[in-house]
Amino acid sequence: LAFGRRQALLIIYALFGISGGLGLYLAYLTDLVVLAAGGICFLFGVFYTYGPLPISRMPLGEVISGFFYGVMIPFILMYINTPKGTFLTYRLSWETVSLSVQVVPVLTLLLFAVIPFAVTANIMLANNICDVKKDVAVRRHTLPYYIGKKALPLFAGLYYMAYLATILMVIFKILSPLSLLSIFTIIPVQKNIRIFWKKQEKSTTFNISIINFILIMGGNILAIFLSVILDRIL
């Protein structure tokens, strides 16, 4: 289906209204932390492509997308589904505002978030690498414009960082040793890295970043799921 600009704008407003309403309802069921975190996500989501200087035209796209998909969304998910005070507690009154952060759970969350951060950032990075020449023509200066050929080692390094995070989580007993099975996905991921290293083209090799996302995230989810099932059986 093809929509005109007016129809597309109406659809955007409708989806924004629905998601905003559901977000407010979720905040009503929980607390102000979810409202604040969700509000920040909405704010950056809007200004990612809106305004005289959207984030997508700056060398921050990879970091911003990776942070909000890889850190903020997992934080909201875990905050809602863990006992109150697991990550932080707060007190709010007309006279004082106090915030207490539980360091170890937050550090655990940040380590866990490395994986979705890395694979999400790489989708944006691959997109910008493929479009760097076209982007410059329309005055869109993304990260690959500034770092040049170093973008490819960064692309590979982010994937390796995701695997390192898995190993560290097993070492620190955050995840079961069974989660190390997900590391075997590095075989097809490494093959895809080599393909992208040789050719960066939107129509043929950009989808490698999406395939790697599915491989790494899917492998981790499956390994964690199996470890939970085996732990309950044994």
VENNORSUL-V710802 format. One record per residue. N is the residue number from 1. RES is the residue in one small letter. PHI is phi in degrees with one decimal (999 if undefined). PSI is psi in whole degrees, 0 to 359 (* if undefined). D_LAST is the distance of its C-alpha to the last C-alpha in Angstrom with 2 decimals. Layout:
n=N res=RES phi=PHI psi=PSI d_last=D_LAST
n=N res=RES phi=PHI psi=PSI d_last=D_LAST
//
This chain:
n=1 res=l phi=999 psi=143 d_last=51.31
n=2 res=a phi=-117.7 psi=130 d_last=53.66
n=3 res=f phi=-112.3 psi=145 d_last=54.41
n=4 res=g phi=-73.8 psi=171 d_last=57.47
n=5 res=r phi=-61.7 psi=319 d_last=57.27
n=6 res=r phi=-66.5 psi=316 d_last=58.02
n=7 res=q phi=-64.1 psi=317 d_last=55.40
n=8 res=a phi=-61.9 psi=320 d_last=52.78
n=9 res=l phi=-65.2 psi=319 d_last=53.68
n=10 res=l phi=-64.0 psi=321 d_last=53.35
n=11 res=i phi=-64.3 psi=318 d_last=49.91
n=12 res=i phi=-60.7 psi=314 d_last=48.88
n=13 res=y phi=-62.7 psi=319 d_last=50.25
n=14 res=a phi=-64.9 psi=313 d_last=48.53
n=15 res=l phi=-65.1 psi=322 d_last=45.09
n=16 res=f phi=-63.9 psi=318 d_last=45.68
n=17 res=g phi=-65.1 psi=318 d_last=46.69
n=18 res=i phi=-64.5 psi=311 d_last=43.69
n=19 res=s phi=-65.3 psi=322 d_last=41.17
n=20 res=g phi=-64.9 psi=318 d_last=43.11
n=21 res=g phi=-64.0 psi=316 d_last=43.17
n=22 res=l phi=-65.6 psi=323 d_last=39.44
n=23 res=g phi=-64.6 psi=318 d_last=38.89
n=24 res=l phi=-65.1 psi=323 d_last=41.20
n=25 res=y phi=-66.1 psi=320 d_last=39.46
n=26 res=l phi=-63.3 psi=319 d_last=36.07
n=27 res=a phi=-63.3 psi=323 d_last=37.80
n=28 res=y phi=-62.7 psi=324 d_last=39.26
n=29 res=l phi=-77.1 psi=340 d_last=35.83
n=30 res=t phi=-114.1 psi=256 d_last=34.54
n=31 res=d phi=-159.9 psi=189 d_last=36.97
n=32 res=l phi=-69.1 psi=336 d_last=39.48
n=33 res=v phi=-63.5 psi=316 d_last=37.01
n=34 res=v phi=-65.8 psi=321 d_last=35.91
n=35 res=l phi=-62.6 psi=314 d_last=39.61
n=36 res=a phi=-66.9 psi=313 d_last=40.63
n=37 res=a phi=-64.0 psi=316 d_last=37.89
n=38 res=g phi=-65.3 psi=321 d_last=38.45
n=39 res=g phi=-63.3 psi=320 d_last=42.20
n=40 res=i phi=-64.8 psi=320 d_last=42.08
n=41 res=c phi=-62.0 psi=316 d_last=40.09
n=42 res=f phi=-63.2 psi=317 d_last=42.75
n=43 res=l phi=-60.1 psi=311 d_last=45.55
n=44 res=f phi=-70.1 psi=329 d_last=44.49
n=45 res=g phi=-62.9 psi=320 d_last=43.69
n=46 res=v phi=-68.4 psi=311 d_last=47.28
n=47 res=f phi=-80.7 psi=2 d_last=48.97
n=48 res=y phi=-66.0 psi=324 d_last=47.03
n=49 res=t phi=-124.4 psi=356 d_last=49.65
n=50 res=y phi=-107.5 psi=150 d_last=52.21
n=51 res=g phi=105.8 psi=172 d_last=55.17
n=52 res=p phi=-66.3 psi=333 d_last=57.82
n=53 res=l phi=-137.6 psi=77 d_last=55.33
n=54 res=p phi=-65.7 psi=156 d_last=51.86
n=55 res=i phi=-59.1 psi=325 d_last=48.85
n=56 res=s phi=-63.2 psi=342 d_last=48.47
n=57 res=r phi=-94.4 psi=3 d_last=51.84
n=58 res=m phi=-113.1 psi=167 d_last=50.84
n=59 res=p phi=-80.1 psi=31 d_last=48.79
n=60 res=l phi=-116.0 psi=359 d_last=46.03
n=61 res=g phi=-57.0 psi=315 d_last=44.48
n=62 res=e phi=-64.0 psi=316 d_last=41.54
n=63 res=v phi=-67.3 psi=314 d_last=40.71
n=64 res=i phi=-65.6 psi=311 d_last=41.21
n=65 res=s phi=-64.1 psi=318 d_last=39.23
n=66 res=g phi=-63.5 psi=320 d_last=36.37
n=67 res=f phi=-66.9 psi=313 d_last=36.37
n=68 res=f phi=-75.8 psi=323 d_last=36.44
n=69 res=y phi=-78.4 psi=325 d_last=33.98
n=70 res=g phi=-92.1 psi=334 d_last=31.70
n=71 res=v phi=-115.4 psi=305 d_last=31.98
n=72 res=m phi=-65.9 psi=314 d_last=33.63
n=73 res=i phi=-65.1 psi=313 d_last=31.80
n=74 res=p phi=-59.6 psi=323 d_last=28.28
n=75 res=f phi=-61.5 psi=312 d_last=29.65
n=76 res=i phi=-61.0 psi=317 d_last=30.89
n=77 res=l phi=-60.9 psi=313 d_last=27.68
n=78 res=m phi=-72.1 psi=324 d_last=25.53
n=79 res=y phi=-61.7 psi=318 d_last=28.28
n=80 res=i phi=-69.2 psi=325 d_last=28.34
n=81 res=n phi=-101.6 psi=12 d_last=24.60
n=82 res=t phi=-118.6 psi=159 d_last=23.92
n=83 res=p phi=-56.9 psi=148 d_last=25.30
n=84 res=k phi=-58.4 psi=133 d_last=29.01
n=85 res=g phi=93.1 psi=0 d_last=29.97
n=86 res=t phi=-61.4 psi=315 d_last=26.94
n=87 res=f phi=-103.4 psi=319 d_last=29.31
n=88 res=l phi=-161.4 psi=160 d_last=32.73
n=89 res=t phi=-133.0 psi=154 d_last=34.94
n=90 res=y phi=-144.5 psi=156 d_last=38.61
n=91 res=r phi=-131.1 psi=132 d_last=41.65
n=92 res=l phi=-131.6 psi=125 d_last=44.55
n=93 res=s phi=-146.6 psi=177 d_last=47.97
n=94 res=w phi=-67.4 psi=336 d_last=51.62
n=95 res=e phi=-95.7 psi=322 d_last=52.04
n=96 res=t phi=-138.1 psi=154 d_last=48.89
n=97 res=v phi=-129.6 psi=122 d_last=45.90
n=98 res=s phi=-127.7 psi=145 d_last=43.01
n=99 res=l phi=-136.6 psi=130 d_last=39.78
n=100 res=s phi=-121.1 psi=123 d_last=36.93
n=101 res=v phi=-107.7 psi=133 d_last=34.36
n=102 res=q phi=-86.1 psi=108 d_last=30.99
n=103 res=v phi=-62.4 psi=310 d_last=31.21
n=104 res=v phi=-62.9 psi=312 d_last=27.65
n=105 res=p phi=-60.8 psi=323 d_last=26.15
n=106 res=v phi=-67.8 psi=317 d_last=29.19
n=107 res=l phi=-62.8 psi=322 d_last=28.90
n=108 res=t phi=-61.3 psi=316 d_last=25.25
n=109 res=l phi=-60.9 psi=316 d_last=26.47
n=110 res=l phi=-63.5 psi=321 d_last=29.32
n=111 res=l phi=-66.9 psi=318 d_last=27.19
n=112 res=f phi=-63.1 psi=326 d_last=24.93
n=113 res=a phi=-75.3 psi=348 d_last=28.22
n=114 res=v phi=-57.0 psi=320 d_last=29.58
n=115 res=i phi=-65.3 psi=303 d_last=28.01
n=116 res=p phi=-63.6 psi=329 d_last=29.50
n=117 res=f phi=-61.6 psi=311 d_last=32.63
n=118 res=a phi=-64.4 psi=312 d_last=33.23
n=119 res=v phi=-72.4 psi=329 d_last=32.77
n=120 res=t phi=-71.5 psi=315 d_last=34.76
n=121 res=a phi=-59.6 psi=325 d_last=37.52
n=122 res=n phi=-71.0 psi=334 d_last=37.79
n=123 res=i phi=-65.2 psi=314 d_last=38.60
n=124 res=m phi=-66.0 psi=319 d_last=41.50
n=125 res=l phi=-63.6 psi=315 d_last=42.46
n=126 res=a phi=-62.0 psi=319 d_last=42.62
n=127 res=n phi=-61.9 psi=316 d_last=44.70
n=128 res=n phi=-72.1 psi=327 d_last=47.08
n=129 res=i phi=-63.8 psi=316 d_last=47.43
n=130 res=c phi=-67.2 psi=329 d_last=48.45
n=131 res=d phi=-102.5 psi=8 d_last=50.87
n=132 res=v phi=-56.9 psi=319 d_last=52.33
n=133 res=k phi=-67.8 psi=317 d_last=55.79
n=134 res=k phi=-66.5 psi=322 d_last=56.05
n=135 res=d phi=-64.4 psi=319 d_last=54.79
n=136 res=v phi=-62.1 psi=324 d_last=57.46
n=137 res=a phi=-64.2 psi=333 d_last=60.10
n=138 res=v phi=-108.7 psi=20 d_last=59.25
n=139 res=r phi=62.0 psi=40 d_last=58.84
n=140 res=r phi=-108.7 psi=103 d_last=55.07
n=141 res=h phi=-104.2 psi=94 d_last=54.02
n=142 res=t phi=-91.9 psi=181 d_last=50.26
n=143 res=l phi=-57.1 psi=315 d_last=48.27
n=144 res=p phi=-59.2 psi=333 d_last=49.02
n=145 res=y phi=-64.4 psi=322 d_last=52.71
n=146 res=y phi=-83.8 psi=325 d_last=52.52
n=147 res=i phi=-101.5 psi=352 d_last=50.28
n=148 res=g phi=59.1 psi=232 d_last=51.54
n=149 res=k phi=-66.9 psi=344 d_last=49.97
n=150 res=k phi=-69.5 psi=349 d_last=47.36
n=151 res=a phi=-64.1 psi=326 d_last=45.59
n=152 res=l phi=-70.7 psi=313 d_last=44.09
n=153 res=p phi=-59.4 psi=325 d_last=42.50
n=154 res=l phi=-65.5 psi=319 d_last=41.18
n=155 res=f phi=-57.3 psi=312 d_last=39.71
n=156 res=a phi=-69.8 psi=319 d_last=37.81
n=157 res=g phi=-62.6 psi=326 d_last=36.95
n=158 res=l phi=-63.8 psi=322 d_last=35.23
n=159 res=y phi=-66.7 psi=317 d_last=32.74
n=160 res=y phi=-63.7 psi=326 d_last=32.12
n=161 res=m phi=-64.0 psi=324 d_last=31.66
n=162 res=a phi=-64.2 psi=318 d_last=28.84
n=163 res=y phi=-68.9 psi=322 d_last=26.98
n=164 res=l phi=-61.8 psi=321 d_last=27.81
n=165 res=a phi=-62.0 psi=321 d_last=26.34
n=166 res=t phi=-62.5 psi=315 d_last=22.95
n=167 res=i phi=-61.5 psi=316 d_last=23.10
n=168 res=l phi=-64.3 psi=322 d_last=24.22
n=169 res=m phi=-66.5 psi=327 d_last=21.46
n=170 res=v phi=-71.0 psi=317 d_last=18.88
n=171 res=i phi=-59.6 psi=318 d_last=21.14
n=172 res=f phi=-85.8 psi=8 d_last=21.39
n=173 res=k phi=62.4 psi=29 d_last=17.64
n=174 res=i phi=-79.1 psi=321 d_last=18.43
n=175 res=l phi=-117.6 psi=158 d_last=16.28
n=176 res=s phi=-70.8 psi=150 d_last=13.25
n=177 res=p phi=-55.5 psi=336 d_last=14.60
n=178 res=l phi=-61.9 psi=336 d_last=13.51
n=179 res=s phi=-64.6 psi=342 d_last=16.39
n=180 res=l phi=-64.4 psi=343 d_last=18.76
n=181 res=l phi=-59.7 psi=331 d_last=18.67
n=182 res=s phi=-65.8 psi=341 d_last=21.01
n=183 res=i phi=-66.3 psi=337 d_last=23.58
n=184 res=f phi=-64.6 psi=344 d_last=24.43
n=185 res=t phi=-68.3 psi=350 d_last=26.28
n=186 res=i phi=-64.9 psi=339 d_last=28.89
n=187 res=i phi=-64.2 psi=303 d_last=30.38
n=188 res=p phi=-70.1 psi=329 d_last=31.80
n=189 res=v phi=-63.7 psi=316 d_last=32.35
n=190 res=q phi=-63.8 psi=322 d_last=34.46
n=191 res=k phi=-62.0 psi=318 d_last=36.40
n=192 res=n phi=-67.9 psi=324 d_last=37.19
n=193 res=i phi=-60.4 psi=317 d_last=38.27
n=194 res=r phi=-62.6 psi=320 d_last=40.77
n=195 res=i phi=-63.2 psi=314 d_last=42.13
n=196 res=f phi=-68.4 psi=327 d_last=42.71
n=197 res=w phi=-62.4 psi=325 d_last=44.20
n=198 res=k phi=-79.0 psi=327 d_last=46.83
n=199 res=k phi=-147.5 psi=125 d_last=47.71
n=200 res=q phi=-115.1 psi=97 d_last=47.32
n=201 res=e phi=-137.7 psi=132 d_last=48.49
n=202 res=k phi=-60.1 psi=318 d_last=47.54
n=203 res=s phi=-79.1 psi=342 d_last=47.93
n=204 res=t phi=-121.5 psi=324 d_last=46.06
n=205 res=t phi=-118.1 psi=349 d_last=43.65
n=206 res=f phi=-59.3 psi=322 d_last=42.81
n=207 res=n phi=-62.8 psi=349 d_last=40.06
n=208 res=i phi=-60.6 psi=322 d_last=38.21
n=209 res=s phi=-65.0 psi=326 d_last=37.14
n=210 res=i phi=-72.8 psi=319 d_last=35.66
n=211 res=i phi=-62.4 psi=317 d_last=33.88
n=212 res=n phi=-64.5 psi=323 d_last=32.41
n=213 res=f phi=-57.8 psi=312 d_last=31.34
n=214 res=i phi=-64.9 psi=318 d_last=29.41
n=215 res=l phi=-62.6 psi=311 d_last=27.91
n=216 res=i phi=-72.1 psi=310 d_last=26.74
n=217 res=m phi=-66.2 psi=318 d_last=25.65
n=218 res=g phi=-64.1 psi=318 d_last=24.07
n=219 res=g phi=-63.3 psi=318 d_last=22.20
n=220 res=n phi=-67.2 psi=316 d_last=20.88
n=221 res=i phi=-61.1 psi=315 d_last=19.94
n=222 res=l phi=-64.3 psi=317 d_last=18.12
n=223 res=a phi=-65.0 psi=318 d_last=16.22
n=224 res=i phi=-65.3 psi=318 d_last=15.27
n=225 res=f phi=-60.8 psi=315 d_last=14.33
n=226 res=l phi=-64.7 psi=321 d_last=12.04
n=227 res=s phi=-65.4 psi=322 d_last=10.36
n=228 res=v phi=-67.2 psi=317 d_last=10.01
n=229 res=i phi=-63.5 psi=313 d_last=8.69
n=230 res=l phi=-64.7 psi=324 d_last=5.97
n=231 res=d phi=-63.9 psi=322 d_last=5.27
n=232 res=r phi=-73.2 psi=325 d_last=5.57
n=233 res=i phi=-70.7 psi=318 d_last=3.80
n=234 res=l phi=-85.5 psi=* d_last=0.00
//
